[in-house]
Amino acid sequence: MLRSSTAKVWLEKCTDPPGSKTKGPPTRGSKYKKTAIYLPSKSTQRSSPSTHPKPITFKTNEAFVESSPETYYRIKLSIPRHLKSYCVQIIIDGVEQNTYVETSRYFRTVKYPISARRTRKYTYRHFQFSKLSVKDSAPGVGDYVFNDSQHCENGYMGCFKASGDIKLIDYMVGKKAVGTIRVNFYKIKKCRKMTPDENKKVDGRDDGDGEWVPCQAVDNIGALKLGAGVENVTTLGPEVRGTEPGVWYHVQLGTWHPFETFVFKYRPHSVLKENNLLVVKPTRFQKFTKFIKKIFSFSKKSKKSNELEGSDEKFNEKVISI
């Protein structure tokens, strides 16, 4: 779990056993398990894009996670009660998948999962890890190609591109971002609900966030352009029917760059082991319990050593008396 004053973010894998009724696309009855994170880190990054007059500072929380091919997963968010009026952006493998708006929550913590991309008004396709194949040139095999049509229909990428504010987020999209799951938090300047007529116009398109066909095979040149150790990618499961979209909003962001971001770099177990990345950072509770155990073990050792010293004295006294 990556945590900060802004939010707690973690990944969960679907653990339905093979052959079960719920195996395949996850359902409401599917079971999930939280994944371990490795080498978590926090940093403050600064950027000076030409489109902005002053250097921009934003917080970054990063960690490695293990990915298993053909496994469905979801992103879980826990937002504290003090954070109000913000936007969340989900970018997976360099493609914007979802955007969310959160307004006042009446002083309550909110938890919700993000497990799929909406393809139509009433249908979804769930995220899953898949094996990336490296082959020689053949039909359907080549390089990753990114274009604006892959991003979700009602997200921020189109607005950033149109306004020329894309330079800061070059590292978020494209080949550099393959093998990563990014959760960005933005501040809201203005926000209003769409009118019923506007809502009908958006819903009437019935195009959801659009189709996205991830590349599952690249040639040797294409593989070299991806990040180090990228052997798995995210694909979409079969289309399933779900609930209709919630309320639509017109949003004006306070700044076009996120004020904090959470990044999960997912790699197969073999890659993590080969690069000595399977290091779990102990939690505060684990540190506290280790400290308490150390105190008790020290007191036991000192008591035992005192008893041994006392027994030696008695033995010496007895020898002298003889």
C-alpha positions as CSV (number, residue, x, y, z in Angstrom):
1,M,0.0,0.0,0.0
2,L,1.2,3.5,-0.9
3,R,0.0,6.1,1.5
4,S,0.3,9.8,2.1
5,S,-1.9,12.6,3.5
6,T,-3.7,12.7,0.2
7,A,-4.8,9.1,-0.1
8,K,-4.1,5.4,0.3
9,V,-3.7,3.5,-2.9
10,W,-3.0,-0.2,-3.5
11,L,-3.6,-3.0,-6.0
12,E,-5.6,-6.2,-5.5
13,K,-5.5,-9.4,-7.6
14,C,-8.6,-11.5,-8.3
15,T,-8.0,-14.9,-6.5
16,D,-11.0,-16.9,-7.9
17,P,-9.8,-20.6,-8.3
18,P,-9.5,-22.1,-11.8
19,G,-12.7,-23.8,-12.8
20,S,-15.0,-21.8,-10.5
21,K,-18.2,-20.1,-11.7
22,T,-16.6,-16.7,-11.2
23,K,-13.4,-17.5,-13.1
24,G,-13.1,-15.2,-16.1
25,P,-14.4,-11.7,-15.9
26,P,-14.8,-10.7,-12.2
27,T,-18.2,-10.4,-10.7
28,R,-19.6,-9.0,-7.5
29,G,-18.9,-12.3,-5.8
30,S,-15.2,-12.4,-6.9
31,K,-12.6,-12.5,-4.2
32,Y,-9.5,-10.2,-4.2
33,K,-6.2,-10.2,-2.3
34,K,-4.0,-7.2,-1.7
35,T,-0.7,-7.4,-3.5
36,A,2.6,-6.8,-1.7
37,I,4.7,-3.8,-2.7
38,Y,8.4,-3.7,-3.0
39,L,10.9,-0.9,-2.5
40,P,8.4,1.9,-1.9
41,S,9.8,5.4,-2.2
42,K,8.6,9.0,-1.9
43,S,10.1,12.0,-3.7
44,T,9.3,15.6,-4.6
45,Q,9.9,16.3,-8.3
46,R,10.4,19.7,-10.0
47,S,9.7,20.4,-13.6
48,S,10.1,23.6,-15.7
49,P,8.0,23.2,-18.8
50,S,8.1,25.9,-21.4
51,T,4.4,26.3,-21.2
52,H,4.5,27.3,-17.5
53,P,6.3,30.4,-16.2
54,K,7.4,28.9,-12.8
55,P,8.9,25.6,-11.8
56,I,6.3,23.0,-10.8
57,T,6.6,20.9,-7.7
58,F,4.6,17.7,-7.2
59,K,4.9,14.7,-4.9
60,T,5.5,11.1,-6.2
61,N,4.9,7.8,-4.5
62,E,6.4,4.8,-6.2
63,A,6.7,1.0,-5.7
64,F,7.2,-2.2,-7.6
65,V,4.5,-4.9,-7.6
66,E,4.4,-8.5,-8.9
67,S,2.3,-9.2,-11.9
68,S,1.0,-12.6,-13.0
69,P,-0.2,-13.2,-16.6
70,E,-3.9,-13.9,-17.1
71,T,-4.8,-12.4,-13.7
72,Y,-7.4,-9.7,-13.3
73,Y,-6.6,-6.8,-10.9
74,R,-8.1,-3.7,-9.6
75,I,-6.9,-0.4,-8.1
76,K,-8.3,0.5,-4.6
77,L,-8.4,4.1,-3.3
78,S,-9.1,5.3,0.2
79,I,-9.6,9.0,0.4
80,P,-9.5,10.7,3.8
81,R,-12.3,13.0,4.9
82,H,-10.3,16.2,4.8
83,L,-9.6,16.0,1.0
84,K,-12.5,17.6,-0.9
85,S,-13.0,18.8,-4.5
86,Y,-10.4,16.9,-6.4
87,C,-10.1,14.8,-9.6
88,V,-8.5,11.4,-10.0
89,Q,-6.9,10.2,-13.3
90,I,-6.0,6.6,-14.0
91,I,-3.2,6.0,-16.6
92,I,-2.2,2.4,-17.4
93,D,0.6,1.6,-19.8
94,G,0.6,5.2,-21.0
95,V,-3.1,5.3,-21.8
96,E,-5.7,7.3,-19.8
97,Q,-8.3,4.8,-18.7
98,N,-10.6,6.7,-16.4
99,T,-11.2,10.1,-14.7
100,Y,-13.3,10.7,-11.6
101,V,-14.6,13.8,-9.8
102,E,-15.1,13.9,-6.1
103,T,-16.9,16.7,-4.4
104,S,-17.8,17.3,-0.7
105,R,-18.4,14.0,1.1
106,Y,-19.8,15.3,4.4
107,F,-16.6,14.5,6.4
108,R,-16.5,10.8,5.6
109,T,-13.7,8.6,4.3
110,V,-14.4,7.2,0.8
111,K,-13.2,3.8,-0.5
112,Y,-13.8,2.6,-4.0
113,P,-12.3,0.1,-6.5
114,I,-11.3,0.8,-10.1
115,S,-11.3,-2.4,-12.0
116,A,-12.4,-1.8,-15.6
117,R,-12.6,0.5,-18.6
118,R,-16.1,1.5,-19.8
119,T,-16.5,0.7,-23.5
120,R,-20.1,1.5,-23.9
121,K,-22.8,3.2,-21.8
122,Y,-23.7,-0.1,-20.1
123,T,-20.7,-2.3,-20.7
124,Y,-17.2,-2.7,-19.2
125,R,-13.9,-4.6,-19.9
126,H,-11.8,-5.5,-16.8
127,F,-8.1,-5.0,-16.5
128,Q,-5.9,-8.0,-16.5
129,F,-2.1,-8.7,-16.7
130,S,-1.0,-10.5,-19.9
131,K,2.3,-11.7,-21.3
132,L,4.1,-9.5,-23.7
133,S,5.6,-11.6,-26.6
134,V,8.8,-10.5,-28.4
135,K,8.8,-12.0,-31.9
136,D,10.3,-11.3,-35.3
137,S,8.5,-9.1,-37.8
138,A,5.2,-10.6,-38.7
139,P,1.6,-9.4,-39.3
140,G,0.3,-7.8,-36.2
141,V,3.7,-7.6,-34.6
142,G,5.6,-4.3,-34.3
143,D,6.0,-1.3,-32.1
144,Y,3.7,0.3,-29.6
145,V,1.7,3.1,-31.3
146,F,0.0,5.7,-29.2
147,N,-2.6,8.2,-30.4
148,D,-5.2,10.4,-28.8
149,S,-8.1,8.0,-29.7
150,Q,-6.8,5.4,-27.2
151,H,-7.4,7.7,-24.2
152,C,-10.8,7.7,-22.5
153,E,-13.4,9.8,-24.3
154,N,-14.2,12.2,-21.4
155,G,-10.7,12.6,-19.8
156,Y,-8.1,15.3,-19.5
157,M,-5.6,14.2,-22.1
158,G,-7.6,15.7,-25.0
159,C,-7.8,19.0,-23.2
160,F,-4.1,19.0,-22.3
161,K,-3.2,18.2,-25.9
162,A,-5.5,20.9,-27.3
163,S,-4.1,23.6,-25.0
164,G,-0.5,22.6,-25.6
165,D,0.1,21.6,-21.9
166,I,1.3,18.1,-22.8
167,K,5.0,18.6,-22.1
168,L,5.0,17.9,-18.4
169,I,3.2,14.6,-18.8
170,D,5.2,13.2,-21.6
171,Y,6.6,10.6,-19.2
172,M,3.1,9.6,-18.2
173,V,2.0,8.5,-21.7
174,G,3.7,6.6,-24.5
175,K,6.4,3.9,-24.4
176,K,8.1,5.2,-21.3
177,A,4.9,4.5,-19.3
178,V,4.4,0.9,-20.4
179,G,4.5,-1.5,-17.4
180,T,3.2,1.2,-15.0
181,I,-0.1,2.0,-13.3
182,R,-0.4,5.7,-12.4
183,V,-3.0,7.4,-10.2
184,N,-2.9,11.2,-10.5
185,F,-4.7,13.7,-8.2
186,Y,-5.7,17.1,-9.5
187,K,-7.2,20.1,-7.7
188,I,-10.5,21.5,-8.9
189,K,-11.0,25.2,-9.5
190,K,-14.6,25.1,-10.7
191,C,-17.0,22.2,-10.9
192,R,-20.7,21.9,-11.8
193,K,-23.1,19.1,-12.6
194,M,-24.3,18.9,-16.2
195,T,-27.9,19.9,-16.9
196,P,-30.3,17.1,-17.8
197,D,-30.0,18.1,-21.5
198,E,-26.2,18.0,-21.4
199,N,-26.3,14.7,-19.6
200,K,-28.6,13.2,-22.3
201,K,-26.3,14.5,-25.0
202,V,-23.3,12.7,-23.4
203,D,-25.2,9.5,-22.6
204,G,-26.8,9.4,-26.0
205,R,-23.5,8.8,-27.7
206,D,-23.3,5.4,-26.1
207,D,-19.5,5.2,-26.7
208,G,-18.3,5.1,-23.1
209,D,-14.6,5.7,-23.0
210,G,-14.0,4.2,-26.4
211,E,-12.2,1.0,-27.4
212,W,-8.6,0.3,-26.6
213,V,-6.7,-2.6,-28.2
214,P,-3.4,-3.0,-26.3
215,C,-0.4,-4.4,-28.2
216,Q,0.6,-7.9,-26.9
217,A,3.5,-8.6,-29.3
218,V,6.4,-6.4,-30.3
219,D,9.6,-7.0,-32.4
220,N,13.1,-6.7,-30.9
221,I,13.3,-3.0,-31.7
222,G,10.0,-2.3,-30.1
223,A,11.0,-4.3,-27.0
224,L,14.1,-2.1,-26.6
225,K,12.1,1.0,-26.5
226,L,10.0,-0.1,-23.6
227,G,11.0,0.1,-19.9
228,A,13.6,-2.2,-18.3
229,G,12.2,-5.6,-17.4
230,V,8.8,-5.0,-19.0
231,E,7.5,-8.5,-19.8
232,N,3.9,-8.1,-18.9
233,V,1.3,-5.6,-20.1
234,T,-2.3,-4.8,-19.2
235,T,-5.1,-6.0,-21.5
236,L,-8.8,-6.0,-21.3
237,G,-11.0,-9.0,-20.6
238,P,-14.3,-9.8,-22.5
239,E,-17.0,-7.2,-22.4
240,V,-19.5,-7.5,-19.6
241,R,-22.7,-5.6,-18.8
242,G,-22.7,-3.3,-15.8
243,T,-24.4,-0.2,-14.4
244,E,-24.9,3.1,-16.3
245,P,-22.5,6.0,-15.7
246,G,-23.0,8.3,-12.7
247,V,-23.4,12.0,-12.8
248,W,-21.4,13.9,-15.4
249,Y,-19.6,17.1,-14.5
250,H,-18.1,20.1,-16.2
251,V,-14.7,20.6,-14.5
252,Q,-12.1,23.3,-14.6
253,L,-8.8,22.2,-13.0
254,G,-6.9,24.5,-10.6
255,T,-3.7,23.4,-12.3
256,W,-3.1,21.2,-15.4
257,H,-0.5,19.2,-13.5
258,P,-1.2,16.7,-10.6
259,F,-0.3,17.8,-7.1
260,E,0.4,14.2,-6.2
261,T,0.8,10.9,-8.0
262,F,1.0,7.2,-7.1
263,V,2.9,4.9,-9.4
264,F,3.0,1.1,-9.4
265,K,5.7,-0.5,-11.7
266,Y,4.5,-4.0,-12.3
267,R,7.0,-6.7,-13.2
268,P,6.9,-10.6,-13.2
269,H,8.4,-12.4,-10.2
270,S,11.5,-13.5,-12.1
271,V,12.4,-9.9,-13.0
272,L,11.9,-8.7,-9.5
273,K,14.1,-11.5,-8.1
274,E,16.8,-11.1,-10.8
275,N,17.2,-7.4,-10.0
276,N,17.0,-7.9,-6.2
277,L,13.8,-5.9,-5.9
278,L,11.9,-8.3,-3.7
279,V,12.4,-6.1,-0.6
280,V,9.4,-5.3,1.5
281,K,9.5,-2.2,3.6
282,P,8.3,-2.9,7.2
283,T,5.2,-1.0,8.3
284,R,5.0,1.2,11.4
285,F,3.3,-1.5,13.3
286,Q,5.9,-4.0,12.3
287,K,8.7,-1.6,13.4
288,F,6.9,-1.1,16.8
289,T,6.4,-4.8,17.5
290,K,10.0,-5.5,16.5
291,F,11.1,-2.8,19.0
292,I,9.0,-4.2,21.8
293,K,10.3,-7.8,21.1
294,K,13.8,-6.4,21.2
295,I,13.2,-4.8,24.6
296,F,11.8,-8.1,26.1
297,S,14.5,-10.2,24.6
298,F,17.2,-7.8,26.0
299,S,15.6,-8.0,29.5
300,K,15.4,-11.8,29.3
301,K,19.1,-12.0,28.3
302,S,20.2,-9.7,31.1
303,K,18.1,-11.7,33.7
304,K,19.6,-14.9,32.4
305,S,23.2,-13.5,32.6
306,N,22.6,-12.3,36.1
307,E,21.4,-15.7,37.2
308,L,24.5,-17.3,35.7
309,E,26.7,-14.8,37.5
310,G,25.0,-15.6,40.8
311,S,25.4,-19.3,40.3
312,D,29.1,-18.8,39.6
313,E,29.5,-16.9,42.9
314,K,27.8,-19.7,44.9
315,F,29.9,-22.3,43.3
316,N,33.1,-20.3,44.1
317,E,32.0,-19.8,47.7
318,K,31.4,-23.6,48.1
319,V,34.8,-24.4,46.7
320,I,36.5,-22.0,49.1
321,S,34.6,-23.3,52.1
322,I,35.9,-26.8,51.4
